[in-house]
Amino acid sequence: MNAEARAVDKDVAQNVRILLMEDEAVVAEGLKMILAEDGYRVEIAGTGNGALEQLHSQQYDLLVADLRLPDIDGMEVIKKVKAEKPETFVIVITGYSTVDTAVEAMRYGASDFLAKPFTEDQIRTAVGKTLQGKKTRTAPAAAPDDDASRALIEKREVMRVLNRTSEDEVFWNALMEEGSSALADYELSDEAKAAIVSGDLGWINANIGELTQKQLMFIYKRLEREAW
């Protein structure tokens, strides 16, 4: 496991309370185990209303929020939490990721946005980076600036592209043969397009984060072709 994934040390982690708002029990228990291993105090809420009740009665440093819930929209929970307890950090996790959803979550105050499936290192890194602000923040966070919004959009777009390469053979071939012209429909900077097309893992790891094996397949094939 890389050092960045454990950005908050054990002494800090044991004083951090995290609420997982996730209705899939297997996912929730898996995330709880991962974060508890790093020393965090983790509790689970299987519904949006249940999460709100826990957040009203107790103080949490971080809410890890799924958006698809059996009772209410997870985005509504985030809005209420940030309005009533702006000091509570929020990380969004969802299997239904879109750029619009990511931007909306960011506007409501989410610190990060992870599309399912994600790796253990991805969630650890997201939590660690988010909680770095706990040491220094003394006032509610300001609305994200344009640079932060653009970075989040680009992160989501790169993930969308790489996920699509594992599911759409026509798109895979177009990207392999046509390069950046196959990315015209995505909100990506020229630098991001070049990194995808060339298989620049250094840029992707630095700007996007750890990838799943499924997402890495296109990158490996591109690097393999370049080697030949």
BATORTOR-814075 format. One record per residue: residue in three letters; x, y, z of N, C-alpha, C, O in turn. Coordinates in steps of 0.2 Angstrom, whole numbers, plus 5000, padded with zeros to 4 digits. Layout:
ALAXYZXYZXYZXYZ;...
! end
This chain:
MET500449945000500050005000500450065000500950075004;ASN500350114996500750174995500650225001500150215005;ALA501150265003501150305009500550355008500350375013;GLU500450385002499950435001499250405004498850445006;ALA499150345003498450315005498350315012497750315014;ARG498950315016498850325023499050395025499450405030;ALA498750445022498950515023498750535030499050585033;VAL498350505034498150525041498450465045498250415044;ASP498850485050499250435054498750405059498150435060;LYS498950355063498450325067498250365073497750365075;ASP498750405076498550455081497950495079497550515083;VAL497950525073497450565071496850525069496250545071;ALA496950465066496350425064495950405070495350405069;GLN496250385075495850365081495350415084494850395087;ASN495450475082495050535084494550555079494150605080;VAL494550515073494050535068493450485067493550425068;ARG492850515067492250475067491950485060491850535057;ILE491850425056491650425050490950385049490850335053;LEU490450415046489850385045489850365037489850405033;LEU489650295036489650265030488850265028488450225031;MET488650305023487950295021487850255015487950285009;GLU487750195016487750145010487250085012487250055017;ASP486850075007486250025008486449955006486149915008;GLU487049945003487249875001487649855007488249875008;ALA487449805011487749785017488449765016488949775020;VAL488549725010489249695009489749755007490249745010;VAL489549805004489949855002490149895008490649915010;ALA489549915012489649945019490149915023490549945026;GLU490049845024490449815029491249815026491649815030;GLY491249805020491949805017492349865018492849875020;LEU491949925017492249995018492450005025492950035027;LYS491949985029492049985037492749955039493149975043;MET492849895036493449855038494049885035494549895039;ILE494049915029494649945026494750005031495350015032;LEU494350045032494450115036494650095043495050135046;ALA494250045046494450035053495150005054495450015059;GLU495349975049496049945049496550005050497149995052;ASP496350065047496850125047496650165054497050215055;GLY496250135058496150165065495550215065495450235071;TYR495150225060494550265060494050235064493950175064;ARG493650275067493050255071492450255066492250315064;VAL492150195064491750195058491050165060491050115063;GLU490550205058489850175059489450175052489650205047;ILE488950135052488550125045487850155046487550135051;ALA487550185041486850195040486650175034486950185028;GLY486150125034485950095028485350135024485250115018;THR485150195026484650235023484850305024485250325028;GLY484550345020484650425020484350445027484750485030;ASN483750425028483450455034483850425041483950465046;GLY484050365040484450345046485150385047485350395052;ALA485450395041486050435041485950505044486350535049;LEU485350535042485150605045485050605053485250645056;GLU484750545055484650535062485250535066485350565071;GLN485750495063486350485067486750545067487150565071;LEU486750585061487150645060486850705065487150745067;HIS486150695066485850745071486050735078486150775082;SER486150665080486250645087486950645089487150645095;GLN487350635084488150625085488550675080488250695075;GLN489150685082489550725078490050675074490450635077;TYR490050685068490550645063490950695060490750755058;ASP491550675058492050715055491950705047492050755043;LEU491750645045491650635038491050595037490950545040;LEU490750605031490150565029490350545022490550575017;VAL490350475021490550445015489850425012489550375015;ALA489650455007488950455005488750414998489050444993;ASP488450364998488150334992487550384990487250404994;LEU487450384983486850424981486250394980485650414980;ARG486250324978485650284977485450244983485850204986;LEU484950274987484750244993483950224992483650244988;PRO483750174997483050154996482550204998481950184997;ASP482750255002482150305004482250365001481750394998;ILE482850405001482850474999483550474995483950434995;ASP483550524990484150544986484750564991484650604995;GLY485250524990485850544994486050614993486350644998;MET485950644987486150714986485750764991486050814994;GLU485150744993484750784997485050775004485050825008;VAL485250715006485650715013486250755013486350785018;ILE486650755008487250795008487050875008487350905012;LYS486550895005486350965005486150985013486351035015;LYS485750935016485550955023486150955027486150995032;VAL486550905027487150895031487650955030487850985035;LYS487750985024488151035023487851105025488251155027;ALA487151105025486851165028486851165035486951225038;GLU486751115038486651115046487351105049487451125055;LYS487851065046488451045049489051055044489251005042;PRO489151115042489651135036490351105038490751095033;GLU490451095044491151075046491250995044491850975045;THR490650965043490750885041490950885034490650905030;PHE491550845033491750835026491250775023490950735027;VAL491250775017490850735013491250705007491550745003;ILE491250635006491550605000490950564997490650525001;VAL490850574991490250534987490550474984491050474981;ILE490150424985490350354981489650334977489150334980;THR489750314971489150294967489350254961489850264959;GLY488850214960488950174954488650204948488650174942;TYR488350264948488050294943488350364942487950414943;SER488950364941489350424940489250464934489350434928;THR489150524934489150574928489450634930489550654936;VAL489650674925490050734926489550784930489750814935;ASP488950784928488450834931488350814938488250864942;THR488350754940488250734947488850744951488750774956;ALA489450744948490050754952490050834953490250854958;VAL489950874948489950944949489450964954489551014958;GLU488850934954488250954959488550934966488450974970;ALA488850874967489050854973489550904976489650924982;MET490050924971490550974973490251044975490451074980;ARG489751064971489451124973489051124980489051174984;TYR488851064982488551064988489051054994488851055000;GLY489651044992490251044997490550974998490950975002;ALA490450934993490850864994491550884992491750924988;SER492050844996492750854995493050804989493550824986;ASP492650754988492950704983492350664981491850664984;PHE492450624975491950594972492250534969492650534964;LEU492050474971492250404968491750364965491250354968;ALA491950344959491450304955491550234957492150214957;LYS491050194958491150124959491250084952490950104947;PRO491650034952492050004958492650044959492950074954;PHE492950054965493550084966493950034971493749994973;THR494650054971495050014974495150034982494950084984;GLU495449984986495550004993495950064993495850114998;ASP496550074989496950124989496550194987496750244990;GLN496150184983495750244981495350274986495350334987;ILE494950234990494550254996495050285001494850335005;ARG495550245003496050265008496350335006496350375011;THR496550345000496850404998496350464998496450515001;ALA495750454996495250504996495050525003495050585005;VAL495050475008494850495015495450525018495350575021;GLY496050505017496650535019496750605017496850655021;LYS496650625011496750685008496150735011496350795013;THR495550705011495050745014495150765021495050825023;LEU495350725025495450735032496050775034496150795039;GLN496550785029497050835030496850905032497150935036;GLY496250925030495950985031495750995039495651045041;LYS495650935042495450935049495850965054495650995059;LYS496550965052497050985056497051065056497251095061;THR496851095051496951165050496351205049496351265050;ARG495751175047495151215046494851235052494651195056;THR494751295053494351325059493651355057493351375061;ALA493551355050492951385048492651345042493051305039;PRO491951355041491651315036492051325029492251375028;ALA492151265025492451275019492151315014491451325014;ALA492451355010492151395005491951354999492151294999;ALA491551384995491351344989491951334985492351374985;PRO491951274982492551254978492651304972492151334969;ASP493351324971493451374965493451334959493351274958;ASP493551374953493451344947493951294945493851244942;ASP494551304948495151254947494951184950495051134947;ALA494651184956494451124959493951094955493951034955;SER493451134953492851104949493151074943492951014941;ARG493551104939493851084933494251014934494150964930;ALA494651014940495050954941494550894943494750844940;LEU494050904946493550854948493250824941493150764940;ILE492950874937492650854931493150814926492950764924;GLU493750834926494250804922494450734925494450684921;LYS494450724931494550664935493950614933494050554931;ARG493350634933492750594931492750574924492550524922;GLU492950624920492950614912493550554911493350514906;VAL494050564914494550514912494350444914494450394911;MET494050444920493750374923493250354918493150294916;ARG492750394915492250374910492550344904492350294902;VAL493150374902493450354896493750284897493650244893;LEU494050274902494450214904493950154905494050104903;ASN493350174908492850124910492550104903492350044902;ARG492450154898492150134892492550094888492350044884;THR493250104888493650054884493649984886493749944882;SER493449974892493349894894492649874892492549814893;GLU492249914890491549894888491349894881490849864879;ASP491649944877491449964871492049944866492549994866;GLU492049894862492649874858492749924852493249934850;VAL492149954850492150004844492550064847492950094843;PHE492350084853492750144856493450134857493850174856;TRP493550074860494250044861494750054854495250084854;ASN494450024849494850034842494850104840495450114837;ALA494350144841494350214838494950244842495250284839;LEU494950234849495450274853496150254851496650294851;MET496250184850496850154848497150184841497750194840;GLU496650184837496850204830496850284828497250314825;GLU496350314831496250384830496550434835496550494834;GLY496750404841496950444846496550494849495950484850;SER496750564850496350604854495650634850495250654853;SER495650624844495050634840494450594842493850614841;ALA494550534845494050494848493750524854493250494857;LEU494050574857493950594864493550664863493450704868;ALA493250684857492950744856492350754861492250814862;ASP492050704862491450714866491550724874491050724878;TYR492150714876492350724883492650784885493050814881;GLU492450814891492750874894493450864896493550854903;LEU493950854892494650844894495050894891495050924886;SER495550914895496150954893496550924888496550864888;ASP496950964884497350924879497950884883498050834880;GLU498150904889498550864893498250794895498650744894;ALA497650794897497350734899497250694893497350624893;LYS497050714887496950674881497650644879497650584877;ALA498150684879498850654878499050604882499350554880;ALA498850604889499050554894498650494892498950434893;ILE498050494891497650434889497850404883498050344883;VAL497950444878498150414871498850384871499050334868;SER499350414875500050394875500150334881500650304881;GLY499650334885499650284891500150314896500550274899;ASP500150374898500550404902500350394910499950434912;LEU500550344912500350324919500550364924500250374930;GLY501150404923501350454928500950504929500750524935;TRP500650534923500250594924499550564927499250604931;ILE499350504924498650484927498650474934498250494938;ASN499150444937499250424944499250494948498950494953;ALA499650544945499750604949499050644949498950684954;ASN498750644944498150684943497450654944496950684945;ILE497450584943496850554943496750504949496250494953;GLY497350474951497350424956497450354954497550344948;GLU497450314959497550244957496950214953496350244954;LEU497050174948496550144944496450074945496850034948;THR495850044943495649974944496049944938496249974933;GLN496049874939496349834934495949844927496249844922;LYS495349844928494849854922495049914919495049924912;GLN495149974922495250034919495950034916496150074911;LEU496449994919497150004916497249964910497749964907;MET496749924908496849874902497049914896497549894893;PHE496649964895496850004889497550034889497950034884;ILE497750064895498350094896498950044895499450054891;TYR498849984897499349934896499449914889499949904886;LYS498849904886498849894878499149944874499549934870;ARG499050004876499350064873500150064874500550074869;LEU500350054880501050044881501349984878501949994875;GLU501049934877501249874874501349884866501849864864;ARG500849924863500949944856501549984855501949974850;GLU501650034860502150084859502850044859503350064856;ALA502849994864503549954865503649924858504249914857;TRP503149894855503349864848503449914843503649894837;
! end
